[in-house]
Each structure stands twice: as C-alpha cells, then as structure tokens.
C-alpha cells in the first residue's frame, strides 16, 4: 500500500509516517497543499490522508481539486475541525471519511483499511446497479437517470450505492451510519438526513417517479412508487 500524507505539523506527520511504515506501508509526506497536489498527480497512491488547515492550499480545496482532476483515490480527512458543518464541507469536497484530532491510531488504521478495501476492484466488465431508470456505474463512479448524468460527491455516491443495494428494504440511520460512514460515526447528528435531502434533490426532484422514501420512525427505503 502506498499512502500520501499531507500534514503541516512535522511531529504529527513523522508519527503517522512511522506508524504506517510499521504496517509495511509505503508513505510519502507533503507539508503543504501545493506539494500534496503535485505528488498526488505525479504518483499512484492507494489513499490520501489530508489535514484541513494546510499552507497554500487547504485540505478542503485540495480534495476538491483532486476530484476535479478525475482522481478517485479514497480521501481521509484528518483534522481538529470537528463540527457537523466541518464534516459536511469535507464530504462535499470529495472526502470519503473524516477523523477528528486527537485520534486513536488503531481507529486511524482501521479507517484506512476500510477505505482501501472499498477502493480495490478487479478489471473486467463494468459493475452496474439499476433501479427503475436510475443506473449507477460502480467502476466509473457515474450516476445516470433516464440517460441524464447526475453529479454526485464521493459520499453521496456511497450513500446512493448503499440504498440501491438494499432496494425494497427499510434501512435505519444506524445502518447507514455504520455502512456508509464506517465506524464510530456520531449518530446524534443530522448529517445522514442532510445527505438524504442532497440525494433527493439530485435523484428525485426532476423526475415524477420518486425512489427515496421516508419510513417515519424507522428510516428510509429505496423503491419504485
């Protein structure tokens, strides 16, 4: 595994690098966002670990730039900014997970393993999910409905994939938190409801046949009306 860590605190960067190398992973470190972008574009990595408060280009902007360049490499935000608004901004920038400092290194490793497992796939025919006129291409990370392209962030795509894989089944907020936001997600926040609303605007609003439905007191279900 090859990891790019973009962190401007030398002691923390050294600690992370040493800990990951003990897992037999190859680690490169950048101390500002511009150098992080340069390395990310020049090399192949299995995961990016980005601080938010970076010199030159901050972590949110860096994540967005990498996504705009077409990189689908998993991104883990690692930052002291821990409000719901900060997390939403991180996910909306293209991050796949968000870990708040200070953190337990075991949890850090666990999250990296989850993200890199998810990103691993074999070559072959495109993997497609289809419900009604909505199609999700898991290889190209593209969503289309009635042939119309739908722009999704990485977290919106992951949420939509989970809902489509569980079509016709009620999924609770706890289910979604565990499967889409991975371990130790704060289910007391309204982040999941916010993201469901994001998806509804993109997937359902312009189409007569609604697919995302609320089951009061239980969660959500993805099905044709």
Backbone as CSV, one residue per row, in Angstrom:
resi,resn,N_x,N_y,N_z,CA_x,CA_y,CA_z,C_x,C_y,C_z
1,UNK,0.840,-1.186,0.000,0.000,0.000,0.000,0.876,1.236,0.000
2,UNK,0.445,2.227,-0.765,1.182,3.482,-0.829,0.258,4.614,-0.374
3,UNK,0.729,5.366,0.615,-0.096,6.401,1.249,0.559,7.760,1.076
4,UNK,-0.246,8.764,0.714,0.224,10.150,0.705,-0.385,10.866,1.902
5,UNK,0.464,11.373,2.796,0.024,12.120,3.964,0.359,13.591,3.740
6,UNK,-0.661,14.447,3.778,-0.443,15.887,3.627,-0.752,16.528,4.975
7,UNK,0.286,16.852,5.711,0.167,17.320,7.095,1.307,18.304,7.375
8,UNK,0.967,19.508,7.874,1.994,20.541,8.041,2.660,20.531,9.420
9,UNK,2.173,19.686,10.347,2.833,19.580,11.649,3.889,18.469,11.566
10,UNK,5.178,18.832,11.578,6.238,17.831,11.361,6.190,16.662,12.347
11,UNK,5.920,16.926,13.627,5.911,15.849,14.616,4.787,14.865,14.338
12,UNK,3.591,15.391,14.043,2.458,14.510,13.756,2.688,13.750,12.450
13,UNK,3.211,14.443,11.441,3.481,13.794,10.167,4.473,12.645,10.348
14,UNK,5.513,12.888,11.168,6.512,11.850,11.428,5.907,10.671,12.183
15,UNK,5.027,10.969,13.149,4.352,9.924,13.927,3.483,9.058,13.015
16,UNK,2.712,9.701,12.142,1.839,8.965,11.224,2.677,8.117,10.266
17,UNK,3.727,8.723,9.720,4.586,8.011,8.768,5.202,6.766,9.412
18,UNK,5.720,6.937,10.626,6.352,5.814,11.317,5.336,4.707,11.603
19,UNK,4.141,5.107,12.064,3.111,4.123,12.387,2.635,3.347,11.168
20,UNK,2.489,4.030,10.035,2.052,3.351,8.819,3.148,2.451,8.265
21,UNK,4.401,2.904,8.382,5.506,2.073,7.905,5.644,0.797,8.731
22,UNK,5.234,0.855,9.998,5.234,-0.350,10.821,4.200,-1.361,10.337
23,UNK,3.212,-0.867,9.553,2.227,-1.750,8.928,2.708,-2.241,7.561
24,UNK,3.989,-1.934,7.255,4.606,-2.305,5.973,4.002,-1.537,4.800
25,UNK,3.536,-0.320,5.055,3.012,0.535,4.003,4.061,1.560,3.607
26,UNK,4.057,1.934,2.350,4.960,2.955,1.847,4.295,4.322,2.019
27,UNK,5.021,5.272,2.598,4.425,6.564,2.956,5.262,7.711,2.394
28,UNK,4.575,8.664,1.767,5.212,9.917,1.376,4.475,11.046,2.069
29,UNK,5.217,12.086,2.456,4.645,13.196,3.218,4.846,14.504,2.465
30,UNK,3.798,15.315,2.422,3.875,16.684,1.913,3.447,17.613,3.044
31,UNK,4.107,18.778,3.134,3.844,19.686,4.245,2.982,20.885,3.868
32,UNK,2.533,20.950,2.624,1.564,21.981,2.233,0.705,21.441,1.096
33,UNK,-0.407,22.124,0.850,-1.365,21.636,-0.126,-0.851,21.611,-1.549
34,UNK,-0.012,22.581,-1.910,0.505,22.618,-3.284,1.402,21.416,-3.555
35,UNK,2.313,21.120,-2.615,3.169,19.953,-2.781,2.342,18.669,-2.761
36,UNK,1.292,18.645,-1.913,0.406,17.493,-1.885,-0.235,17.247,-3.235
37,UNK,-0.711,18.305,-3.880,-1.344,18.172,-5.197,-0.326,17.684,-6.230
38,UNK,0.880,18.235,-6.175,1.922,17.837,-7.124,2.227,16.342,-7.008
39,UNK,2.418,15.865,-5.768,2.709,14.445,-5.553,1.530,13.566,-5.964
40,UNK,0.313,14.006,-5.608,-0.884,13.215,-5.916,-1.060,13.028,-7.414
41,UNK,-0.743,14.063,-8.191,-0.912,13.984,-9.633,0.219,13.211,-10.312
42,UNK,1.368,13.123,-9.649,2.542,12.519,-10.277,2.708,11.036,-9.959
43,UNK,2.031,10.554,-8.904,2.243,9.178,-8.448,0.910,8.466,-8.226
44,UNK,0.980,7.152,-8.136,-0.212,6.355,-7.831,-0.224,6.007,-6.345
45,UNK,-1.286,6.402,-5.650,-1.431,6.111,-4.227,-2.705,5.310,-4.002
46,UNK,-2.716,4.571,-2.889,-3.920,3.819,-2.516,-4.871,4.664,-1.678
47,UNK,-4.333,5.701,-1.023,-5.175,6.576,-0.202,-4.453,7.894,0.054
48,UNK,-5.237,8.971,0.167,-4.725,10.277,0.577,-5.204,10.565,1.994
49,UNK,-4.300,11.006,2.859,-4.653,11.460,4.210,-4.365,12.951,4.258
50,UNK,-5.414,13.774,4.397,-5.262,15.218,4.278,-5.643,15.927,5.574
51,UNK,-4.731,16.788,6.055,-5.102,17.753,7.084,-5.950,18.827,6.411
52,UNK,-6.691,19.605,7.187,-7.504,20.679,6.610,-6.752,22.006,6.625
53,UNK,-6.197,22.371,7.776,-5.504,23.663,7.893,-4.084,23.555,7.351
54,UNK,-3.979,23.555,6.025,-2.689,23.428,5.349,-2.258,24.762,4.754
55,UNK,-0.951,25.010,4.688,-0.472,26.201,3.977,-0.752,26.103,2.480
56,UNK,-0.862,27.239,1.834,-1.009,27.407,0.381,-2.382,26.945,-0.117
57,UNK,-2.679,25.659,-0.016,-3.996,25.128,-0.399,-4.525,24.322,0.776
58,UNK,-5.693,24.687,1.317,-6.210,23.928,2.463,-6.756,22.570,2.024
59,UNK,-7.016,21.716,3.009,-7.407,20.344,2.712,-8.717,20.222,1.957
60,UNK,-9.704,21.069,2.286,-10.980,21.032,1.573,-10.769,21.353,0.094
61,UNK,-10.014,22.427,-0.171,-9.773,22.824,-1.562,-8.936,21.775,-2.285
62,UNK,-7.969,21.184,-1.574,-7.127,20.163,-2.192,-7.959,18.945,-2.594
63,UNK,-8.833,18.499,-1.699,-9.702,17.361,-2.027,-10.541,17.658,-3.262
64,UNK,-11.089,18.859,-3.309,-11.925,19.247,-4.446,-11.112,19.284,-5.740
65,UNK,-9.891,19.805,-5.660,-9.030,19.866,-6.849,-8.687,18.473,-7.356
66,UNK,-8.401,17.554,-6.434,-8.062,16.185,-6.833,-9.245,15.498,-7.505
67,UNK,-10.445,15.740,-6.979,-11.643,15.157,-7.602,-11.882,15.776,-8.987
68,UNK,-11.649,17.080,-9.094,-11.834,17.744,-10.388,-10.859,17.219,-11.428
69,UNK,-9.704,16.755,-10.965,-8.706,16.181,-11.873,-9.036,14.728,-12.232
70,UNK,-10.107,14.208,-11.666,-10.551,12.874,-12.007,-9.987,11.765,-11.139
71,UNK,-9.283,12.124,-10.058,-8.731,11.097,-9.168,-9.830,10.536,-8.273
72,UNK,-9.968,9.221,-8.222,-10.985,8.578,-7.391,-10.374,7.915,-6.158
73,UNK,-9.084,8.150,-5.928,-8.393,7.592,-4.764,-9.124,7.987,-3.481
74,UNK,-9.353,7.057,-2.541,-10.032,7.406,-1.287,-9.299,8.528,-0.536
75,UNK,-10.070,9.416,0.075,-9.521,10.539,0.840,-10.023,10.460,2.275
76,UNK,-9.079,10.459,3.224,-9.407,10.539,4.648,-8.970,11.901,5.163
77,UNK,-9.930,12.700,5.631,-9.619,13.987,6.255,-9.217,13.744,7.707
78,UNK,-8.125,14.381,8.122,-7.607,14.219,9.477,-7.385,15.613,10.033
79,UNK,-8.269,16.073,10.937,-8.236,17.481,11.313,-8.821,17.721,12.698
80,UNK,-8.477,18.867,13.272,-9.025,19.264,14.563,-10.414,19.885,14.414
81,UNK,-10.831,20.175,13.194,-12.136,20.795,12.952,-13.201,19.710,12.976
82,UNK,-14.018,19.696,14.032,-14.902,18.552,14.228,-16.389,18.847,14.275
83,UNK,-16.819,20.050,13.849,-18.254,20.329,13.876,-18.954,19.613,12.726
84,UNK,-20.282,19.502,12.823,-21.057,18.887,11.745,-20.844,19.645,10.440
85,UNK,-20.780,20.986,10.540,-20.578,21.801,9.343,-19.233,21.504,8.694
86,UNK,-18.194,21.327,9.534,-16.869,20.986,9.004,-16.917,19.649,8.279
87,UNK,-17.586,18.658,8.900,-17.676,17.330,8.283,-18.443,17.390,6.958
88,UNK,-19.539,18.132,6.943,-20.307,18.268,5.708,-19.465,18.895,4.614
89,UNK,-18.687,19.934,4.976,-17.828,20.577,3.984,-16.779,19.608,3.462
90,UNK,-16.223,18.783,4.371,-15.237,17.798,3.959,-15.819,16.779,2.994
91,UNK,-16.980,16.224,3.331,-17.619,15.241,2.466,-18.006,15.867,1.126
92,UNK,-18.495,17.113,1.184,-18.911,17.786,-0.039,-17.720,18.101,-0.932
93,UNK,-16.533,18.226,-0.337,-15.312,18.482,-1.117,-14.800,17.227,-1.804
94,UNK,-15.325,16.074,-1.396,-14.910,14.831,-2.033,-14.270,13.828,-1.098
95,UNK,-14.209,14.154,0.211,-13.630,13.210,1.168,-14.528,11.991,1.337
96,UNK,-13.924,10.854,1.641,-14.669,9.619,1.869,-14.873,9.336,3.354
97,UNK,-14.022,9.904,4.197,-14.147,9.724,5.639,-13.481,10.910,6.325
98,UNK,-13.777,11.055,7.631,-13.371,12.263,8.355,-13.057,11.860,9.785
99,UNK,-11.808,12.035,10.193,-11.373,11.649,11.533,-10.854,12.880,12.260
100,UNK,-11.379,13.100,13.476,-11.072,14.320,14.229,-9.890,14.088,15.171
101,UNK,-8.957,15.026,15.182,-7.835,15.014,16.131,-8.330,15.481,17.497
102,UNK,-7.754,14.962,18.591,-6.811,13.840,18.668,-7.533,12.530,18.375
103,UNK,-6.796,11.556,17.891,-7.411,10.305,17.468,-6.612,9.120,17.991
104,UNK,-7.280,7.983,18.079,-6.621,6.729,18.423,-6.004,6.156,17.144
105,UNK,-4.735,5.785,17.217,-4.063,5.318,16.000,-4.690,4.027,15.478
106,UNK,-5.205,3.192,16.372,-5.853,1.958,15.934,-7.083,2.258,15.089
107,UNK,-7.832,3.286,15.483,-9.004,3.663,14.693,-8.568,4.232,13.347
108,UNK,-7.508,5.023,13.356,-6.954,5.583,12.121,-6.603,4.460,11.136
109,UNK,-5.910,3.441,11.625,-5.537,2.309,10.777,-6.783,1.577,10.281
110,UNK,-7.766,1.395,11.170,-8.989,0.686,10.793,-9.725,1.421,9.681
111,UNK,-9.790,2.729,9.780,-10.492,3.506,8.750,-9.760,3.441,7.410
112,UNK,-8.433,3.494,7.457,-7.660,3.373,6.221,-7.915,2.018,5.564
113,UNK,-7.941,0.958,6.369,-8.176,-0.376,5.820,-9.554,-0.473,5.169
114,UNK,-10.557,0.116,5.804,-11.913,0.096,5.235,-11.938,0.826,3.899
115,UNK,-11.325,2.006,3.852,-11.354,2.810,2.632,-10.582,2.154,1.494
116,UNK,-9.445,1.560,1.800,-8.645,0.946,0.738,-9.267,-0.361,0.262
117,UNK,-9.953,-1.075,1.160,-10.687,-2.273,0.736,-11.778,-1.904,-0.236
118,UNK,-12.476,-0.823,0.086,-13.588,-0.396,-0.763,-13.093,0.026,-2.136
119,UNK,-11.889,0.582,-2.182,-11.376,1.083,-3.450,-10.768,0.008,-4.326
120,UNK,-10.615,-1.211,-3.797,-9.982,-2.278,-4.564,-11.009,-3.008,-5.420
121,UNK,-10.690,-3.158,-6.698,-11.574,-3.911,-7.583,-10.746,-4.543,-8.685
122,UNK,-11.264,-5.573,-9.288,-10.561,-6.231,-10.383,-11.040,-5.671,-11.711
123,UNK,-10.168,-5.787,-12.736,-10.562,-5.354,-14.065,-11.609,-6.311,-14.621
124,UNK,-12.426,-5.803,-15.531,-13.456,-6.648,-16.119,-14.641,-5.787,-16.524
125,UNK,-15.782,-6.390,-16.793,-16.950,-5.631,-17.213,-17.372,-4.627,-16.149
126,UNK,-17.977,-3.551,-16.579,-18.429,-2.514,-15.650,-19.446,-3.101,-14.677
127,UNK,-19.351,-2.711,-13.419,-20.296,-3.147,-12.407,-21.415,-2.114,-12.332
128,UNK,-22.633,-2.549,-12.612,-23.766,-1.634,-12.679,-24.833,-2.014,-11.659
129,UNK,-25.427,-0.989,-11.039,-26.636,-1.159,-10.246,-27.742,-0.398,-10.970
130,UNK,-28.934,-1.002,-11.057,-30.021,-0.339,-11.766,-31.325,-0.535,-11.018
131,UNK,-32.017,0.561,-10.772,-33.350,0.545,-10.189,-34.197,1.521,-11.000
132,UNK,-35.290,1.015,-11.572,-36.135,1.835,-12.452,-35.248,2.420,-13.558
133,UNK,-35.289,3.742,-13.744,-34.475,4.367,-14.796,-33.176,4.956,-14.252
134,UNK,-32.821,4.590,-13.012,-31.583,5.068,-12.396,-30.506,3.995,-12.521
135,UNK,-29.339,4.403,-13.006,-28.225,3.477,-13.204,-26.971,4.018,-12.524
136,UNK,-26.282,3.140,-11.795,-25.060,3.511,-11.092,-23.919,2.653,-11.620
137,UNK,-22.920,3.298,-12.219,-21.747,2.590,-12.713,-20.679,2.630,-11.627
138,UNK,-20.411,1.480,-11.002,-19.517,1.429,-9.851,-18.053,1.546,-10.243
139,UNK,-17.723,1.229,-11.491,-16.343,1.339,-11.947,-15.996,2.786,-12.282
140,UNK,-16.864,3.435,-13.012,-16.596,4.806,-13.452,-17.098,5.852,-12.462
141,UNK,-17.803,5.388,-11.408,-18.371,6.298,-10.408,-19.290,7.329,-11.065
142,UNK,-20.192,6.838,-11.889,-21.117,7.715,-12.617,-22.550,7.288,-12.336
143,UNK,-23.413,8.288,-12.114,-24.845,8.038,-11.930,-25.613,8.677,-13.076
144,UNK,-26.597,7.947,-13.595,-27.455,8.493,-14.649,-28.901,8.114,-14.352
145,UNK,-29.793,9.043,-14.672,-31.216,8.730,-14.581,-31.896,9.166,-15.865
146,UNK,-32.581,8.232,-16.501,-33.180,8.469,-17.820,-32.140,9.007,-18.793
147,UNK,-30.901,8.523,-18.653,-29.819,8.948,-19.536,-29.165,10.256,-19.153
148,UNK,-29.688,10.938,-18.128,-29.142,12.227,-17.702,-28.091,12.019,-16.617
149,UNK,-26.908,12.590,-16.824,-25.821,12.465,-15.851,-26.156,13.223,-14.573
150,UNK,-25.880,12.611,-13.425,-26.115,13.231,-12.116,-24.771,13.405,-11.420
151,UNK,-24.421,14.638,-11.099,-23.161,14.917,-10.403,-23.310,14.607,-8.914
152,UNK,-22.466,13.705,-8.407,-22.509,13.317,-7.002,-21.127,13.463,-6.377
153,UNK,-21.098,13.849,-5.106,-19.851,13.815,-4.352,-19.550,12.354,-4.000
154,UNK,-18.350,12.106,-3.499,-17.969,10.732,-3.144,-18.909,10.157,-2.088
155,UNK,-19.279,10.960,-1.090,-20.139,10.448,-0.024,-21.572,10.260,-0.516
156,UNK,-22.059,11.143,-1.376,-23.390,10.966,-1.955,-23.442,9.686,-2.788
157,UNK,-22.374,9.426,-3.538,-22.321,8.207,-4.354,-22.365,6.974,-3.463
158,UNK,-21.582,6.992,-2.372,-21.553,5.844,-1.463,-22.920,5.616,-0.824
159,UNK,-23.599,6.694,-0.451,-24.930,6.570,0.153,-25.932,6.019,-0.855
160,UNK,-25.884,6.533,-2.083,-26.803,6.047,-3.113,-26.535,4.576,-3.426
161,UNK,-25.263,4.192,-3.487,-24.934,2.783,-3.725,-25.514,1.899,-2.627
162,UNK,-25.384,2.328,-1.371,-25.908,1.527,-0.258,-27.430,1.397,-0.351
163,UNK,-28.110,2.499,-0.655,-29.570,2.451,-0.771,-30.003,1.532,-1.909
164,UNK,-29.300,1.621,-3.048,-29.679,0.794,-4.200,-29.401,-0.685,-3.943
165,UNK,-28.324,-0.993,-3.242,-28.024,-2.399,-2.918,-29.071,-2.975,-1.957
166,UNK,-29.745,-2.085,-1.220,-30.754,-2.518,-0.248,-32.159,-2.108,-0.690
167,UNK,-32.377,-2.094,-1.990,-33.690,-1.700,-2.524,-34.792,-2.541,-1.890
168,UNK,-35.946,-1.894,-1.694,-37.141,-2.527,-1.125,-36.942,-2.982,0.318
169,UNK,-35.908,-2.465,0.990,-35.653,-2.808,2.391,-35.500,-1.526,3.200
170,UNK,-36.188,-1.446,4.333,-36.046,-0.272,5.192,-34.675,-0.312,5.871
171,UNK,-33.919,0.786,5.734,-32.613,0.899,6.406,-32.692,2.048,7.402
172,UNK,-32.206,1.804,8.601,-32.245,2.819,9.647,-31.065,3.768,9.513
173,UNK,-31.111,4.867,10.264,-29.986,5.804,10.280,-28.738,5.132,10.845
174,UNK,-28.929,4.226,11.812,-27.785,3.494,12.379,-27.164,2.589,11.306
175,UNK,-27.998,1.910,10.513,-27.493,1.077,9.412,-26.630,1.917,8.478
176,UNK,-27.169,3.072,8.088,-26.458,3.939,7.144,-25.160,4.438,7.757
177,UNK,-25.210,4.846,9.028,-24.012,5.356,9.697,-22.902,4.310,9.707
178,UNK,-23.261,3.068,10.010,-22.262,2.006,10.110,-21.714,1.594,8.749
179,UNK,-22.576,1.557,7.729,-22.164,1.026,6.436,-21.583,2.092,5.498
180,UNK,-22.035,3.330,5.629,-21.572,4.380,4.716,-20.532,5.284,5.376
181,UNK,-20.754,5.591,6.666,-19.806,6.461,7.367,-18.812,5.656,8.199
182,UNK,-18.896,4.351,8.128,-17.971,3.451,8.797,-18.070,3.554,10.319
183,UNK,-16.968,3.314,11.040,-17.023,3.102,12.484,-17.083,4.400,13.269
184,UNK,-17.708,4.334,14.439,-17.726,5.426,15.420,-18.325,6.722,14.871
185,UNK,-19.252,6.624,13.927,-19.882,7.848,13.437,-20.899,8.334,14.457
186,UNK,-20.960,9.636,14.672,-21.854,10.223,15.668,-23.281,10.230,15.129
187,UNK,-24.073,9.251,15.539,-25.441,9.142,15.025,-26.370,10.179,15.643
188,UNK,-25.874,10.971,16.577,-26.702,12.015,17.167,-26.805,13.255,16.298
189,UNK,-26.030,13.317,15.225,-26.079,14.471,14.337,-27.122,14.246,13.250
190,UNK,-27.389,15.294,12.467,-28.363,15.176,11.380,-27.691,15.048,10.027
191,UNK,-26.418,14.638,10.011,-25.674,14.543,8.754,-26.358,13.597,7.770
192,UNK,-26.845,12.469,8.246,-27.472,11.494,7.352,-28.721,12.084,6.712
193,UNK,-29.549,12.749,7.512,-30.761,13.371,6.960,-30.407,14.432,5.922
194,UNK,-29.350,15.190,6.208,-28.901,16.218,5.258,-28.501,15.577,3.930
195,UNK,-27.761,14.460,4.010,-27.316,13.810,2.779,-28.459,13.139,2.030
196,UNK,-29.432,12.623,2.748,-30.626,12.089,2.085,-31.311,13.204,1.295
197,UNK,-31.396,14.389,1.886,-32.004,15.531,1.190,-31.186,15.936,-0.030
198,UNK,-29.838,15.893,0.099,-28.990,16.175,-1.057,-29.332,15.225,-2.206
199,UNK,-29.427,13.927,-1.876,-29.726,12.927,-2.903,-31.107,13.130,-3.518
200,UNK,-32.068,13.440,-2.669,-33.428,13.647,-3.195,-33.446,14.768,-4.234
201,UNK,-32.725,15.847,-3.955,-32.697,16.967,-4.902,-32.071,16.554,-6.223
202,UNK,-31.063,15.686,-6.154,-30.357,15.308,-7.379,-30.998,14.128,-8.101
203,UNK,-31.542,13.178,-7.339,-32.030,11.932,-7.932,-33.530,11.963,-8.213
204,UNK,-34.298,12.620,-7.358,-35.767,12.535,-7.439,-36.466,13.809,-7.911
205,UNK,-35.893,14.958,-7.596,-36.668,16.204,-7.754,-37.195,16.425,-9.171
206,UNK,-36.393,16.107,-10.181,-36.795,16.399,-11.567,-37.488,15.229,-12.254
207,UNK,-37.869,14.217,-11.462,-38.473,13.022,-12.057,-39.777,12.693,-11.335
208,UNK,-40.817,12.284,-12.087,-42.117,12.020,-11.458,-42.112,10.796,-10.553
209,UNK,-41.318,9.781,-10.896,-41.271,8.545,-10.118,-40.216,8.674,-9.014
210,UNK,-40.664,8.876,-7.783,-39.733,9.070,-6.660,-39.209,7.715,-6.192
211,UNK,-37.914,7.686,-5.833,-37.261,6.445,-5.428,-36.871,6.410,-3.961
212,UNK,-36.601,7.565,-3.366,-36.163,7.623,-1.971,-37.355,7.997,-1.092
213,UNK,-37.710,7.116,-0.151,-38.899,7.327,0.671,-38.533,7.252,2.156
214,UNK,-39.193,8.092,2.932,-39.017,8.074,4.391,-40.037,7.144,5.024
215,UNK,-39.573,6.302,5.933,-40.472,5.477,6.741,-40.406,6.048,8.149
216,UNK,-41.447,6.763,8.547,-41.434,7.539,9.784,-41.075,6.660,10.987
217,UNK,-40.097,7.108,11.749,-39.690,6.403,12.950,-38.788,5.210,12.718
218,UNK,-38.514,4.902,11.427,-37.722,3.708,11.129,-36.501,3.986,10.254
219,UNK,-36.635,4.884,9.298,-35.503,5.161,8.424,-35.948,5.471,7.012
220,UNK,-35.272,4.827,6.033,-35.538,5.125,4.628,-35.642,3.827,3.842
221,UNK,-36.349,3.905,2.710,-36.430,2.771,1.817,-36.292,3.272,0.385
222,UNK,-35.541,2.523,-0.420,-35.310,2.873,-1.826,-36.142,1.920,-2.669
223,UNK,-37.169,2.442,-3.347,-38.044,1.589,-4.156,-38.815,2.434,-5.155
224,UNK,-39.345,1.769,-6.176,-40.209,2.444,-7.111,-41.576,2.663,-6.482
225,UNK,-42.184,3.798,-6.791,-43.520,4.071,-6.236,-44.538,3.121,-6.877
